[in-house]
Amino acid sequence: MSDIINNTLSQQAADELLEKARKIIPWGSSTGSKAPSLRPYEPAAIVKGKGCRVWDVEGREFIDYRNALGPITLGYQFPDVDEA
């Protein structure tokens, strides 16, 4: 598949995840960090994280400079938490 087709398929998956979140939470985020005006610069949906890095549904890697807003003290995939 070409990069254009792959990107379109990934964007569709991101849109589907964001739409599910919007049914529960305004803008799909309790902090407003998923405001429509922030796309495509901010990930629509984060599908995994480790340490200070997160990945979106398109496979793009980001440094979570917002300090996680959830796992703020431990980071993502903190071994002691995951093993508990």
Gaussian input, Z-matrix of N, CA and C with variables (Angstrom, degrees):
# hf/3-21g

backbone

0 1
 N
 C     1     B1
 C     2     B2     1     A1
 N     3     B3     2     A2     1     D1
 C     4     B4     3     A3     2     D2
 C     5     B5     4     A4     3     D3
 N     6     B6     5     A5     4     D4
 C     7     B7     6     A6     5     D5
 C     8     B8     7     A7     6     D6
 N     9     B9     8     A8     7     D7
 C    10    B10     9     A9     8     D8
 C    11    B11    10    A10     9     D9
 N    12    B12    11    A11    10    D10
 C    13    B13    12    A12    11    D11
 C    14    B14    13    A13    12    D12
 N    15    B15    14    A14    13    D13
 C    16    B16    15    A15    14    D14
 C    17    B17    16    A16    15    D15
 N    18    B18    17    A17    16    D16
 C    19    B19    18    A18    17    D17
 C    20    B20    19    A19    18    D18
 N    21    B21    20    A20    19    D19
 C    22    B22    21    A21    20    D20
 C    23    B23    22    A22    21    D21
 N    24    B24    23    A23    22    D22
 C    25    B25    24    A24    23    D23
 C    26    B26    25    A25    24    D24
 N    27    B27    26    A26    25    D25
 C    28    B28    27    A27    26    D26
 C    29    B29    28    A28    27    D27
 N    30    B30    29    A29    28    D28
 C    31    B31    30    A30    29    D29
 C    32    B32    31    A31    30    D30
 N    33    B33    32    A32    31    D31
 C    34    B34    33    A33    32    D32
 C    35    B35    34    A34    33    D33
 N    36    B36    35    A35    34    D34
 C    37    B37    36    A36    35    D35
 C    38    B38    37    A37    36    D36
 N    39    B39    38    A38    37    D37
 C    40    B40    39    A39    38    D38
 C    41    B41    40    A40    39    D39
 N    42    B42    41    A41    40    D40
 C    43    B43    42    A42    41    D41
 C    44    B44    43    A43    42    D42
 N    45    B45    44    A44    43    D43
 C    46    B46    45    A45    44    D44
 C    47    B47    46    A46    45    D45
 N    48    B48    47    A47    46    D46
 C    49    B49    48    A48    47    D47
 C    50    B50    49    A49    48    D48
 N    51    B51    50    A50    49    D49
 C    52    B52    51    A51    50    D50
 C    53    B53    52    A52    51    D51
 N    54    B54    53    A53    52    D52
 C    55    B55    54    A54    53    D53
 C    56    B56    55    A55    54    D54
 N    57    B57    56    A56    55    D55
 C    58    B58    57    A57    56    D56
 C    59    B59    58    A58    57    D57
 N    60    B60    59    A59    58    D58
 C    61    B61    60    A60    59    D59
 C    62    B62    61    A61    60    D60
 N    63    B63    62    A62    61    D61
 C    64    B64    63    A63    62    D62
 C    65    B65    64    A64    63    D63
 N    66    B66    65    A65    64    D64
 C    67    B67    66    A66    65    D65
 C    68    B68    67    A67    66    D66
 N    69    B69    68    A68    67    D67
 C    70    B70    69    A69    68    D68
 C    71    B71    70    A70    69    D69
 N    72    B72    71    A71    70    D70
 C    73    B73    72    A72    71    D71
 C    74    B74    73    A73    72    D72
 N    75    B75    74    A74    73    D73
 C    76    B76    75    A75    74    D74
 C    77    B77    76    A76    75    D75
 N    78    B78    77    A77    76    D76
 C    79    B79    78    A78    77    D77
 C    80    B80    79    A79    78    D78
 N    81    B81    80    A80    79    D79
 C    82    B82    81    A81    80    D80
 C    83    B83    82    A82    81    D81
 N    84    B84    83    A83    82    D82
 C    85    B85    84    A84    83    D83
 C    86    B86    85    A85    84    D84
 N    87    B87    86    A86    85    D85
 C    88    B88    87    A87    86    D86
 C    89    B89    88    A88    87    D87
 N    90    B90    89    A89    88    D88
 C    91    B91    90    A90    89    D89
 C    92    B92    91    A91    90    D90
 N    93    B93    92    A92    91    D91
 C    94    B94    93    A93    92    D92
 C    95    B95    94    A94    93    D93
 N    96    B96    95    A95    94    D94
 C    97    B97    96    A96    95    D95
 C    98    B98    97    A97    96    D96
 N    99    B99    98    A98    97    D97
 C   100   B100    99    A99    98    D98
 C   101   B101   100   A100    99    D99
 N   102   B102   101   A101   100   D100
 C   103   B103   102   A102   101   D101
 C   104   B104   103   A103   102   D102
 N   105   B105   104   A104   103   D103
 C   106   B106   105   A105   104   D104
 C   107   B107   106   A106   105   D105
 N   108   B108   107   A107   106   D106
 C   109   B109   108   A108   107   D107
 C   110   B110   109   A109   108   D108
 N   111   B111   110   A110   109   D109
 C   112   B112   111   A111   110   D110
 C   113   B113   112   A112   111   D111
 N   114   B114   113   A113   112   D112
 C   115   B115   114   A114   113   D113
 C   116   B116   115   A115   114   D114
 N   117   B117   116   A116   115   D115
 C   118   B118   117   A117   116   D116
 C   119   B119   118   A118   117   D117
 N   120   B120   119   A119   118   D118
 C   121   B121   120   A120   119   D119
 C   122   B122   121   A121   120   D120
 N   123   B123   122   A122   121   D121
 C   124   B124   123   A123   122   D122
 C   125   B125   124   A124   123   D123
 N   126   B126   125   A125   124   D124
 C   127   B127   126   A126   125   D125
 C   128   B128   127   A127   126   D126
 N   129   B129   128   A128   127   D127
 C   130   B130   129   A129   128   D128
 C   131   B131   130   A130   129   D129
 N   132   B132   131   A131   130   D130
 C   133   B133   132   A132   131   D131
 C   134   B134   133   A133   132   D132
 N   135   B135   134   A134   133   D133
 C   136   B136   135   A135   134   D134
 C   137   B137   136   A136   135   D135
 N   138   B138   137   A137   136   D136
 C   139   B139   138   A138   137   D137
 C   140   B140   139   A139   138   D138
 N   141   B141   140   A140   139   D139
 C   142   B142   141   A141   140   D140
 C   143   B143   142   A142   141   D141
 N   144   B144   143   A143   142   D142
 C   145   B145   144   A144   143   D143
 C   146   B146   145   A145   144   D144
 N   147   B147   146   A146   145   D145
 C   148   B148   147   A147   146   D146
 C   149   B149   148   A148   147   D147
 N   150   B150   149   A149   148   D148
 C   151   B151   150   A150   149   D149
 C   152   B152   151   A151   150   D150
 N   153   B153   152   A152   151   D151
 C   154   B154   153   A153   152   D152
 C   155   B155   154   A154   153   D153
 N   156   B156   155   A155   154   D154
 C   157   B157   156   A156   155   D155
 C   158   B158   157   A157   156   D156
 N   159   B159   158   A158   157   D157
 C   160   B160   159   A159   158   D158
 C   161   B161   160   A160   159   D159
 N   162   B162   161   A161   160   D160
 C   163   B163   162   A162   161   D161
 C   164   B164   163   A163   162   D162
 N   165   B165   164   A164   163   D163
 C   166   B166   165   A165   164   D164
 C   167   B167   166   A166   165   D165
 N   168   B168   167   A167   166   D166
 C   169   B169   168   A168   167   D167
 C   170   B170   169   A169   168   D168
 N   171   B171   170   A170   169   D169
 C   172   B172   171   A171   170   D170
 C   173   B173   172   A172   171   D171
 N   174   B174   173   A173   172   D172
 C   175   B175   174   A174   173   D173
 C   176   B176   175   A175   174   D174
 N   177   B177   176   A176   175   D175
 C   178   B178   177   A177   176   D176
 C   179   B179   178   A178   177   D177
 N   180   B180   179   A179   178   D178
 C   181   B181   180   A180   179   D179
 C   182   B182   181   A181   180   D180
 N   183   B183   182   A182   181   D181
 C   184   B184   183   A183   182   D182
 C   185   B185   184   A184   183   D183
 N   186   B186   185   A185   184   D184
 C   187   B187   186   A186   185   D185
 C   188   B188   187   A187   186   D186
 N   189   B189   188   A188   187   D187
 C   190   B190   189   A189   188   D188
 C   191   B191   190   A190   189   D189
 N   192   B192   191   A191   190   D190
 C   193   B193   192   A192   191   D191
 C   194   B194   193   A193   192   D192
 N   195   B195   194   A194   193   D193
 C   196   B196   195   A195   194   D194
 C   197   B197   196   A196   195   D195
 N   198   B198   197   A197   196   D196
 C   199   B199   198   A198   197   D197
 C   200   B200   199   A199   198   D198
 N   201   B201   200   A200   199   D199
 C   202   B202   201   A201   200   D200
 C   203   B203   202   A202   201   D201
 N   204   B204   203   A203   202   D202
 C   205   B205   204   A204   203   D203
 C   206   B206   205   A205   204   D204
 N   207   B207   206   A206   205   D205
 C   208   B208   207   A207   206   D206
 C   209   B209   208   A208   207   D207
 N   210   B210   209   A209   208   D208
 C   211   B211   210   A210   209   D209
 C   212   B212   211   A211   210   D210
 N   213   B213   212   A212   211   D211
 C   214   B214   213   A213   212   D212
 C   215   B215   214   A214   213   D213
 N   216   B216   215   A215   214   D214
 C   217   B217   216   A216   215   D215
 C   218   B218   217   A217   216   D216
 N   219   B219   218   A218   217   D217
 C   220   B220   219   A219   218   D218
 C   221   B221   220   A220   219   D219
 N   222   B222   221   A221   220   D220
 C   223   B223   222   A222   221   D221
 C   224   B224   223   A223   222   D222
 N   225   B225   224   A224   223   D223
 C   226   B226   225   A225   224   D224
 C   227   B227   226   A226   225   D225
 N   228   B228   227   A227   226   D226
 C   229   B229   228   A228   227   D227
 C   230   B230   229   A229   228   D228
 N   231   B231   230   A230   229   D229
 C   232   B232   231   A231   230   D230
 C   233   B233   232   A232   231   D231
 N   234   B234   233   A233   232   D232
 C   235   B235   234   A234   233   D233
 C   236   B236   235   A235   234   D234
 N   237   B237   236   A236   235   D235
 C   238   B238   237   A237   236   D236
 C   239   B239   238   A238   237   D237
 N   240   B240   239   A239   238   D238
 C   241   B241   240   A240   239   D239
 C   242   B242   241   A241   240   D240
 N   243   B243   242   A242   241   D241
 C   244   B244   243   A243   242   D242
 C   245   B245   244   A244   243   D243
 N   246   B246   245   A245   244   D244
 C   247   B247   246   A246   245   D245
 C   248   B248   247   A247   246   D246
 N   249   B249   248   A248   247   D247
 C   250   B250   249   A249   248   D248
 C   251   B251   250   A250   249   D249

   B1=1.4481
   B2=1.5148
   B3=1.2944
   B4=1.4630
   B5=1.5220
   B6=1.3297
   B7=1.4656
   B8=1.5182
   B9=1.3224
   B10=1.4698
   B11=1.5175
   B12=1.3247
   B13=1.4618
   B14=1.5183
   B15=1.3296
   B16=1.4638
   B17=1.5177
   B18=1.3228
   B19=1.4567
   B20=1.5209
   B21=1.3367
   B22=1.4619
   B23=1.5189
   B24=1.3240
   B25=1.4566
   B26=1.5222
   B27=1.3180
   B28=1.4590
   B29=1.5154
   B30=1.3218
   B31=1.4631
   B32=1.5219
   B33=1.3252
   B34=1.4624
   B35=1.5253
   B36=1.3175
   B37=1.4614
   B38=1.5226
   B39=1.3240
   B40=1.4655
   B41=1.5228
   B42=1.3230
   B43=1.4646
   B44=1.5245
   B45=1.3351
   B46=1.4624
   B47=1.5260
   B48=1.3293
   B49=1.4658
   B50=1.5225
   B51=1.3133
   B52=1.4564
   B53=1.5249
   B54=1.3169
   B55=1.4674
   B56=1.5268
   B57=1.3256
   B58=1.4691
   B59=1.5253
   B60=1.3227
   B61=1.4648
   B62=1.5205
   B63=1.3228
   B64=1.4730
   B65=1.5190
   B66=1.3274
   B67=1.4656
   B68=1.5241
   B69=1.3224
   B70=1.4619
   B71=1.5251
   B72=1.3267
   B73=1.4652
   B74=1.5287
   B75=1.3331
   B76=1.4649
   B77=1.5283
   B78=1.3164
   B79=1.4706
   B80=1.5215
   B81=1.3239
   B82=1.4552
   B83=1.5117
   B84=1.3371
   B85=1.4632
   B86=1.5156
   B87=1.3235
   B88=1.4600
   B89=1.5220
   B90=1.3185
   B91=1.4625
   B92=1.5249
   B93=1.3044
   B94=1.4615
   B95=1.5178
   B96=1.3256
   B97=1.4657
   B98=1.5197
   B99=1.3031
   B100=1.4586
   B101=1.5256
   B102=1.3127
   B103=1.4636
   B104=1.5230
   B105=1.3298
   B106=1.4670
   B107=1.5262
   B108=1.3153
   B109=1.4673
   B110=1.5295
   B111=1.3262
   B112=1.4650
   B113=1.5263
   B114=1.3225
   B115=1.4620
   B116=1.5052
   B117=1.2900
   B118=1.4583
   B119=1.5258
   B120=1.3244
   B121=1.4698
   B122=1.5201
   B123=1.3075
   B124=1.4581
   B125=1.5263
   B126=1.3252
   B127=1.4648
   B128=1.5231
   B129=1.3272
   B130=1.4618
   B131=1.5209
   B132=1.3166
   B133=1.4546
   B134=1.5215
   B135=1.3076
   B136=1.4607
   B137=1.5232
   B138=1.3199
   B139=1.4579
   B140=1.5227
   B141=1.3297
   B142=1.4632
   B143=1.5141
   B144=1.3119
   B145=1.4496
   B146=1.5069
   B147=1.3131
   B148=1.4618
   B149=1.5172
   B150=1.3346
   B151=1.4555
   B152=1.5168
   B153=1.3116
   B154=1.4667
   B155=1.5273
   B156=1.3274
   B157=1.4648
   B158=1.5249
   B159=1.3168
   B160=1.4563
   B161=1.5244
   B162=1.3388
   B163=1.4553
   B164=1.5173
   B165=1.3331
   B166=1.4559
   B167=1.5212
   B168=1.3255
   B169=1.4527
   B170=1.5280
   B171=1.3172
   B172=1.4618
   B173=1.5257
   B174=1.3377
   B175=1.4545
   B176=1.5200
   B177=1.3419
   B178=1.4686
   B179=1.5219
   B180=1.3204
   B181=1.4604
   B182=1.5265
   B183=1.3287
   B184=1.4583
   B185=1.5196
   B186=1.3049
   B187=1.4590
   B188=1.5193
   B189=1.3165
   B190=1.4580
   B191=1.5248
   B192=1.3086
   B193=1.4620
   B194=1.5142
   B195=1.3056
   B196=1.4695
   B197=1.5223
   B198=1.2996
   B199=1.4674
   B200=1.5138
   B201=1.2899
   B202=1.4524
   B203=1.5249
   B204=1.2877
   B205=1.4574
   B206=1.5238
   B207=1.2554
   B208=1.4565
   B209=1.5065
   B210=1.3154
   B211=1.4513
   B212=1.5242
   B213=1.3290
   B214=1.4631
   B215=1.5252
   B216=1.3026
   B217=1.4623
   B218=1.5223
   B219=1.3286
   B220=1.4601
   B221=1.5208
   B222=1.2973
   B223=1.4627
   B224=1.5253
   B225=1.2955
   B226=1.4562
   B227=1.5136
   B228=1.3026
   B229=1.4615
   B230=1.5265
   B231=1.3243
   B232=1.4649
   B233=1.5285
   B234=1.3323
   B235=1.4663
   B236=1.5285
   B237=1.3224
   B238=1.4661
   B239=1.5204
   B240=1.3159
   B241=1.4632
   B242=1.5246
   B243=1.3199
   B244=1.4638
   B245=1.5249
   B246=1.3277
   B247=1.4649
   B248=1.5296
   B249=1.3134
   B250=1.4713
   B251=1.5202
   A1=110.25
   A2=115.45
   A3=118.72
   A4=110.19
   A5=115.88
   A6=120.51
   A7=111.22
   A8=117.17
   A9=120.48
   A10=110.06
   A11=117.50
   A12=120.55
   A13=110.02
   A14=117.92
   A15=120.48
   A16=111.46
   A17=117.95
   A18=121.82
   A19=110.62
   A20=117.31
   A21=120.98
   A22=110.33
   A23=117.59
   A24=120.56
   A25=110.92
   A26=117.69
   A27=121.40
   A28=110.89
   A29=117.15
   A30=121.15
   A31=110.40
   A32=117.04
   A33=120.27
   A34=110.40
   A35=117.42
   A36=120.91
   A37=110.63
   A38=117.25
   A39=121.38
   A40=110.24
   A41=116.57
   A42=120.65
   A43=111.13
   A44=116.94
   A45=120.38
   A46=111.30
   A47=117.33
   A48=120.23
   A49=111.52
   A50=116.47
   A51=120.20
   A52=110.92
   A53=117.31
   A54=120.53
   A55=110.60
   A56=117.89
   A57=120.65
   A58=110.50
   A59=116.55
   A60=120.52
   A61=111.30
   A62=117.76
   A63=121.31
   A64=112.67
   A65=117.36
   A66=120.51
   A67=111.08
   A68=116.00
   A69=120.84
   A70=112.04
   A71=116.38
   A72=122.29
   A73=109.12
   A74=119.22
   A75=119.91
   A76=111.48
   A77=116.74
   A78=124.94
   A79=112.02
   A80=118.91
   A81=121.42
   A82=113.50
   A83=117.14
   A84=121.19
   A85=109.68
   A86=116.58
   A87=119.47
   A88=112.62
   A89=118.36
   A90=121.10
   A91=113.34
   A92=116.64
   A93=119.22
   A94=112.56
   A95=116.79
   A96=119.72
   A97=113.03
   A98=117.20
   A99=120.51
   A100=111.02
   A101=116.65
   A102=120.38
   A103=109.46
   A104=117.61
   A105=120.31
   A106=113.57
   A107=117.46
   A108=120.04
   A109=112.71
   A110=118.23
   A111=121.38
   A112=113.15
   A113=117.01
   A114=119.05
   A115=109.40
   A116=122.03
   A117=128.81
   A118=113.57
   A119=117.47
   A120=120.44
   A121=112.91
   A122=117.20
   A123=122.52
   A124=107.94
   A125=118.30
   A126=119.27
   A127=110.98
   A128=116.33
   A129=120.77
   A130=110.71
   A131=116.42
   A132=121.07
   A133=109.05
   A134=115.78
   A135=121.17
   A136=106.88
   A137=116.93
   A138=120.45
   A139=113.59
   A140=117.38
   A141=118.94
   A142=109.02
   A143=114.45
   A144=119.88
   A145=110.37
   A146=116.03
   A147=121.10
   A148=107.47
   A149=115.44
   A150=119.41
   A151=109.68
   A152=117.06
   A153=121.04
   A154=111.64
   A155=118.32
   A156=121.07
   A157=110.96
   A158=115.39
   A159=122.58
   A160=108.66
   A161=115.18
   A162=121.68
   A163=108.76
   A164=115.67
   A165=119.38
   A166=109.83
   A167=115.86
   A168=122.12
   A169=111.71
   A170=116.86
   A171=121.08
   A172=112.10
   A173=117.10
   A174=121.12
   A175=113.91
   A176=117.19
   A177=120.12
   A178=109.21
   A179=115.86
   A180=122.31
   A181=109.55
   A182=115.68
   A183=122.05
   A184=109.54
   A185=117.09
   A186=121.33
   A187=105.41
   A188=116.87
   A189=121.40
   A190=109.56
   A191=115.49
   A192=120.93
   A193=113.12
   A194=118.48
   A195=121.16
   A196=111.50
   A197=116.17
   A198=121.72
   A199=113.53
   A200=116.46
   A201=125.50
   A202=115.33
   A203=119.36
   A204=122.47
   A205=113.01
   A206=119.97
   A207=125.22
   A208=107.87
   A209=117.14
   A210=119.67
   A211=110.90
   A212=115.99
   A213=121.08
   A214=113.48
   A215=118.65
   A216=118.63
   A217=114.05
   A218=117.22
   A219=119.57
   A220=114.53
   A221=117.97
   A222=119.91
   A223=110.31
   A224=116.17
   A225=121.98
   A226=109.46
   A227=116.32
   A228=123.83
   A229=111.64
   A230=116.38
   A231=120.81
   A232=107.47
   A233=118.15
   A234=121.14
   A235=114.64
   A236=118.78
   A237=120.41
   A238=111.63
   A239=117.47
   A240=121.03
   A241=109.77
   A242=117.38
   A243=121.12
   A244=112.41
   A245=116.68
   A246=120.66
   A247=112.51
   A248=118.03
   A249=121.54
   A250=111.63
   D1=147.92
   D2=177.96
   D3=-76.21
   D4=162.57
   D5=178.27
   D6=-60.23
   D7=-35.43
   D8=-179.74
   D9=-63.74
   D10=-44.96
   D11=179.81
   D12=-66.26
   D13=-45.50
   D14=178.54
   D15=-58.94
   D16=-43.69
   D17=179.93
   D18=-63.44
   D19=-40.11
   D20=179.60
   D21=-64.66
   D22=-43.99
   D23=178.60
   D24=-63.32
   D25=-42.35
   D26=178.28
   D27=-64.30
   D28=-40.88
   D29=178.99
   D30=-63.94
   D31=-37.54
   D32=177.32
   D33=-63.56
   D34=-41.37
   D35=177.74
   D36=-64.06
   D37=-41.56
   D38=177.85
   D39=-62.98
   D40=-43.13
   D41=179.30
   D42=-62.18
   D43=-40.07
   D44=179.39
   D45=-64.48
   D46=-43.47
   D47=178.21
   D48=-64.42
   D49=-41.88
   D50=179.75
   D51=-65.38
   D52=-38.97
   D53=179.37
   D54=-64.48
   D55=-39.14
   D56=176.14
   D57=-60.92
   D58=-44.10
   D59=-179.96
   D60=-65.63
   D61=-37.50
   D62=-178.87
   D63=-64.86
   D64=-24.62
   D65=178.64
   D66=-69.99
   D67=-20.31
   D68=-177.18
   D69=-108.70
   D70=-39.58
   D71=-173.60
   D72=-128.04
   D73=131.48
   D74=177.14
   D75=-53.18
   D76=134.07
   D77=-178.42
   D78=63.15
   D79=1.72
   D80=-179.27
   D81=80.58
   D82=9.94
   D83=-178.50
   D84=-152.56
   D85=134.31
   D86=-179.78
   D87=-71.28
   D88=-12.70
   D89=-179.48
   D90=-103.43
   D91=-2.33
   D92=-176.17
   D93=77.42
   D94=7.85
   D95=-177.14
   D96=-74.02
   D97=-4.99
   D98=177.58
   D99=-110.88
   D100=28.27
   D101=178.76
   D102=-55.63
   D103=139.87
   D104=-178.69
   D105=-52.61
   D106=-30.35
   D107=-178.47
   D108=-68.66
   D109=-15.91
   D110=-178.74
   D111=-86.19
   D112=-13.52
   D113=179.30
   D114=-81.62
   D115=142.71
   D116=8.06
   D117=-94.39
   D118=13.04
   D119=-174.80
   D120=-74.44
   D121=-30.10
   D122=177.32
   D123=-106.04
   D124=146.66
   D125=178.56
   D126=-66.58
   D127=139.02
   D128=177.79
   D129=-71.65
   D130=-35.65
   D131=-179.19
   D132=-148.71
   D133=128.45
   D134=176.04
   D135=-92.25
   D136=127.33
   D137=-177.07
   D138=-107.06
   D139=-15.20
   D140=174.31
   D141=-160.54
   D142=159.71
   D143=177.60
   D144=-150.62
   D145=152.93
   D146=175.47
   D147=-155.12
   D148=128.91
   D149=-177.67
   D150=60.63
   D151=-125.84
   D152=-179.43
   D153=-98.61
   D154=10.14
   D155=-175.57
   D156=-113.93
   D157=146.11
   D158=175.68
   D159=-131.24
   D160=156.60
   D161=178.55
   D162=-126.26
   D163=141.23
   D164=177.46
   D165=-94.57
   D166=177.64
   D167=-176.78
   D168=-63.76
   D169=-19.87
   D170=178.22
   D171=-86.39
   D172=-2.26
   D173=-179.92
   D174=86.44
   D175=5.15
   D176=178.87
   D177=-76.02
   D178=139.36
   D179=-179.35
   D180=-100.56
   D181=136.70
   D182=179.54
   D183=-129.54
   D184=150.37
   D185=165.76
   D186=-87.01
   D187=126.77
   D188=-176.00
   D189=-80.44
   D190=77.47
   D191=-176.42
   D192=-70.66
   D193=-9.08
   D194=177.80
   D195=-84.79
   D196=7.99
   D197=177.28
   D198=63.11
   D199=34.03
   D200=168.73
   D201=77.12
   D202=-36.38
   D203=-176.56
   D204=53.23
   D205=13.17
   D206=177.57
   D207=-149.74
   D208=-77.57
   D209=178.23
   D210=-84.15
   D211=50.06
   D212=-170.58
   D213=-61.87
   D214=-33.02
   D215=-175.96
   D216=-93.40
   D217=-25.55
   D218=-173.99
   D219=-109.41
   D220=-20.14
   D221=-173.86
   D222=84.40
   D223=-178.17
   D224=-179.85
   D225=-90.09
   D226=148.10
   D227=178.21
   D228=52.61
   D229=46.03
   D230=176.34
   D231=-68.73
   D232=120.80
   D233=-171.26
   D234=-52.72
   D235=-45.55
   D236=-177.97
   D237=-62.67
   D238=-36.24
   D239=178.92
   D240=-72.70
   D241=-46.05
   D242=-179.05
   D243=-62.64
   D244=-33.31
   D245=-178.64
   D246=-82.04
   D247=-14.60
   D248=-176.88
   D249=-70.00

